[in-house]
Amino acid sequence: MSGSDAAASDAAAICAQIAAVFSAPSAHPPARPVLVSELAAAAARGGRVFVHGVGREGLMMRALCMRLAHLGLPAHCVGDVTAPPAGGGDLLVASAGPGAFSTVDAICAVARGAGARVLLLTARPEGDFPPRQADVVAHLPAQTMADEEEEAKATETESAPSRAKLPMGSLYEGAMFVLFEMVVLELARVLGQSPAQMRARHTNLE
Protein backbone atom coordinates (compact mmCIF):
# COMPACT_ATOMS: atom_id res chain seq x y z
CA MET A 1 0.00 0.00 0.00
CA SER A 2 1.39 3.40 -0.99
CA GLY A 3 1.76 6.25 1.45
CA SER A 4 -1.23 8.10 0.02
CA ASP A 5 -3.36 4.94 0.09
CA ALA A 6 -2.43 4.33 3.72
CA ALA A 7 -3.27 7.91 4.62
CA ALA A 8 -6.63 7.68 2.85
CA SER A 9 -7.38 4.40 4.62
CA ASP A 10 -6.54 5.84 8.04
CA ALA A 11 -8.55 8.99 7.30
CA ALA A 12 -11.58 6.95 6.24
CA ALA A 13 -11.37 4.79 9.36
CA ILE A 14 -11.10 7.81 11.64
CA CYS A 15 -13.98 9.63 9.93
CA ALA A 16 -16.11 6.49 10.13
CA GLN A 17 -15.49 6.18 13.86
CA ILE A 18 -16.38 9.83 14.43
CA ALA A 19 -19.54 9.44 12.33
CA ALA A 20 -20.51 6.37 14.36
CA VAL A 21 -20.55 8.50 17.52
CA PHE A 22 -23.59 10.35 16.19
CA SER A 23 -25.56 7.17 15.52
CA ALA A 24 -24.68 5.44 18.80
CA PRO A 25 -27.72 4.57 20.96
CA SER A 26 -28.24 6.78 24.00
CA ALA A 27 -30.89 7.21 26.66
CA HIS A 28 -30.20 10.94 26.53
CA PRO A 29 -31.27 13.51 23.92
CA PRO A 30 -28.75 14.04 21.09
CA ALA A 31 -26.15 16.68 21.89
CA ARG A 32 -26.75 18.82 18.80
CA PRO A 33 -30.36 19.92 19.49
CA VAL A 34 -29.55 20.44 23.17
CA LEU A 35 -26.68 22.78 22.33
CA VAL A 36 -28.61 24.64 19.63
CA SER A 37 -31.60 25.13 21.93
CA GLU A 38 -29.52 26.40 24.85
CA LEU A 39 -27.39 28.72 22.71
CA ALA A 40 -30.41 30.12 20.87
CA ALA A 41 -32.16 30.73 24.19
CA ALA A 42 -29.11 32.55 25.56
CA ALA A 43 -29.05 34.73 22.45
CA ALA A 44 -32.78 35.47 22.75
CA ARG A 45 -32.47 36.66 26.34
CA GLY A 46 -29.35 38.71 25.59
CA GLY A 47 -27.08 36.54 27.69
CA ARG A 48 -23.40 36.02 27.25
CA VAL A 49 -21.91 32.62 26.46
CA PHE A 50 -18.85 31.27 28.26
CA VAL A 51 -17.04 28.11 27.21
CA HIS A 52 -14.59 25.97 29.13
CA GLY A 53 -12.66 22.75 28.79
CA VAL A 54 -9.24 21.41 29.72
CA GLY A 55 -6.48 20.11 27.48
CA ARG A 56 -7.51 19.25 23.93
CA GLU A 57 -11.16 19.54 24.92
CA GLY A 58 -10.37 23.16 25.74
CA LEU A 59 -8.99 23.70 22.24
CA MET A 60 -12.25 22.45 20.75
CA MET A 61 -14.19 24.77 23.05
CA ARG A 62 -12.10 27.72 21.89
CA ALA A 63 -12.91 26.82 18.28
CA LEU A 64 -16.61 26.86 19.16
CA CYS A 65 -16.22 30.21 20.92
CA MET A 66 -14.73 31.74 17.78
CA ARG A 67 -17.65 30.62 15.64
CA LEU A 68 -20.18 31.84 18.22
CA ALA A 69 -18.53 35.26 18.00
CA HIS A 70 -18.81 35.06 14.21
CA LEU A 71 -22.53 34.43 14.70
CA GLY A 72 -22.78 37.65 16.68
CA LEU A 73 -23.03 36.15 20.16
CA PRO A 74 -21.04 37.72 23.02
CA ALA A 75 -18.88 34.64 23.57
CA HIS A 76 -15.91 34.28 25.90
CA CYS A 77 -13.41 31.60 26.89
CA VAL A 78 -13.10 31.10 30.63
CA GLY A 79 -9.66 32.23 31.75
CA ASP A 80 -9.11 34.82 29.03
CA VAL A 81 -8.06 38.15 30.50
CA THR A 82 -10.91 39.92 28.68
CA ALA A 83 -13.65 37.55 29.94
CA PRO A 84 -16.27 39.48 31.95
CA PRO A 85 -17.99 38.10 35.07
CA ALA A 86 -20.77 35.58 34.48
CA GLY A 87 -24.20 36.28 35.88
CA GLY A 88 -27.92 35.82 35.49
CA GLY A 89 -29.05 35.15 31.93
CA ASP A 90 -25.61 33.93 30.88
CA LEU A 91 -24.74 30.40 29.73
CA LEU A 92 -21.64 28.37 30.52
CA VAL A 93 -20.91 25.51 28.13
CA ALA A 94 -18.34 23.22 29.72
CA SER A 95 -16.85 19.93 28.58
CA ALA A 96 -15.80 17.02 30.78
CA GLY A 97 -15.50 14.01 28.51
CA PRO A 98 -14.64 11.44 31.19
CA GLY A 99 -17.46 12.77 33.40
CA ALA A 100 -15.58 14.98 35.83
CA PHE A 101 -12.54 17.22 36.15
CA SER A 102 -11.98 19.03 39.44
CA THR A 103 -11.29 22.34 37.70
CA VAL A 104 -14.37 22.06 35.47
CA ASP A 105 -16.45 21.15 38.52
CA ALA A 106 -15.23 24.23 40.38
CA ILE A 107 -15.88 26.61 37.48
CA CYS A 108 -19.37 25.21 36.93
CA ALA A 109 -20.10 25.72 40.63
CA VAL A 110 -18.97 29.35 40.47
CA ALA A 111 -21.07 29.99 37.35
CA ARG A 112 -24.20 28.50 38.91
CA GLY A 113 -23.60 30.42 42.11
CA ALA A 114 -23.51 33.63 40.06
CA GLY A 115 -26.85 32.79 38.44
CA ALA A 116 -25.61 31.53 35.07
CA ARG A 117 -27.07 28.47 33.41
CA VAL A 118 -24.66 25.54 33.01
CA LEU A 119 -24.58 23.07 30.11
CA LEU A 120 -22.19 20.15 30.47
CA LEU A 121 -20.99 18.20 27.44
CA THR A 122 -19.77 14.74 28.42
CA ALA A 123 -19.35 11.16 27.28
CA ARG A 124 -20.39 9.93 30.73
CA PRO A 125 -23.69 11.54 31.74
CA GLU A 126 -24.41 8.98 34.45
CA GLY A 127 -21.54 10.06 36.70
CA ASP A 128 -21.86 11.97 39.96
CA PHE A 129 -20.72 15.26 38.44
CA PRO A 130 -23.44 16.26 35.94
CA PRO A 131 -26.45 16.10 38.31
CA ARG A 132 -24.65 18.23 40.91
CA GLN A 133 -23.43 21.11 38.79
CA ALA A 134 -25.20 21.13 35.42
CA ASP A 135 -28.64 22.47 34.56
CA VAL A 136 -28.60 20.44 31.36
CA VAL A 137 -26.37 17.64 30.05
CA ALA A 138 -25.46 17.05 26.40
CA HIS A 139 -24.32 13.47 25.76
CA LEU A 140 -21.56 12.80 23.24
CA PRO A 141 -21.05 9.01 23.39
CA ALA A 142 -17.42 8.77 22.32
CA GLN A 143 -14.38 7.06 23.78
CA THR A 144 -12.44 9.19 26.26
CA MET A 145 -9.14 8.58 28.00
CA ALA A 146 -11.06 7.14 30.95
CA ASP A 147 -12.58 4.47 28.69
CA GLU A 148 -9.17 3.58 27.30
CA GLU A 149 -7.73 3.24 30.80
CA GLU A 150 -10.56 0.94 31.84
CA GLU A 151 -10.17 -1.12 28.67
CA ALA A 152 -6.43 -1.44 29.27
CA LYS A 153 -7.15 -2.95 32.66
CA ALA A 154 -9.63 -5.41 31.17
CA THR A 155 -7.64 -6.60 28.16
CA GLU A 156 -4.23 -6.27 26.58
CA THR A 157 -5.57 -7.06 23.10
CA GLU A 158 -4.84 -4.15 20.78
CA SER A 159 -7.46 -5.33 18.28
CA ALA A 160 -10.34 -5.43 20.77
CA PRO A 161 -13.58 -4.71 18.85
CA SER A 162 -14.53 -1.72 21.00
CA ARG A 163 -11.16 -0.03 20.69
CA ALA A 164 -11.07 3.19 18.70
CA LYS A 165 -8.35 3.73 16.13
CA LEU A 166 -7.63 7.10 17.71
CA PRO A 167 -5.71 7.03 21.01
CA MET A 168 -6.74 8.30 24.42
CA GLY A 169 -9.48 10.93 24.18
CA SER A 170 -8.98 11.79 20.51
CA LEU A 171 -12.28 10.25 19.40
CA TYR A 172 -14.25 12.41 21.84
CA GLU A 173 -12.25 15.49 20.88
CA GLY A 174 -12.68 14.85 17.15
CA ALA A 175 -16.39 14.30 17.68
CA MET A 176 -16.53 17.60 19.58
CA PHE A 177 -15.18 19.46 16.55
CA VAL A 178 -17.69 17.84 14.19
CA LEU A 179 -20.54 18.40 16.66
CA PHE A 180 -19.70 22.08 17.00
CA GLU A 181 -19.58 22.56 13.23
CA MET A 182 -23.07 21.03 12.99
CA VAL A 183 -24.27 23.22 15.86
CA VAL A 184 -22.94 26.35 14.16
CA LEU A 185 -24.66 25.44 10.87
CA GLU A 186 -28.01 24.94 12.61
CA LEU A 187 -27.61 27.95 14.89
CA ALA A 188 -26.84 30.16 11.89
CA ARG A 189 -30.19 29.14 10.40
CA VAL A 190 -32.01 29.73 13.69
CA LEU A 191 -30.43 33.17 14.16
CA GLY A 192 -30.75 34.12 10.49
CA GLN A 193 -27.02 34.62 10.03
CA SER A 194 -25.51 34.30 6.56
CA PRO A 195 -21.93 33.24 5.75
CA ALA A 196 -21.27 36.83 4.63
CA GLN A 197 -22.44 38.21 7.98
CA MET A 198 -20.26 35.73 9.81
CA ARG A 199 -17.23 36.56 7.68
CA ALA A 200 -17.74 40.28 8.35
CA ARG A 201 -17.19 39.61 12.06
CA HIS A 202 -13.88 37.82 11.51
CA THR A 203 -10.80 39.65 12.76
CA ASN A 204 -8.71 41.69 10.34
CA LEU A 205 -5.68 41.57 12.66
CA GLU A 206 -3.98 38.48 11.28
Secondary structure, DSSP 8 states (H G I E B T S, - for coil): --HHHHHHHHHHHHHHHHHHHTTS--SS-BHHHHHHHHHHHHHHTT--EEEE--HHHHHHHHHHHHHHHHTT--EEETT-TT-----TT-EEEEE-TTS--HHHHHHHHHHHHTT-EEEEEES-TTSSHHHHH-SEEEE-----HHHHHHHHHH---TT-TT--SS-TTHHHHHHHHHHHHHHHHHHHHHHT--HHHHHHTS-S--
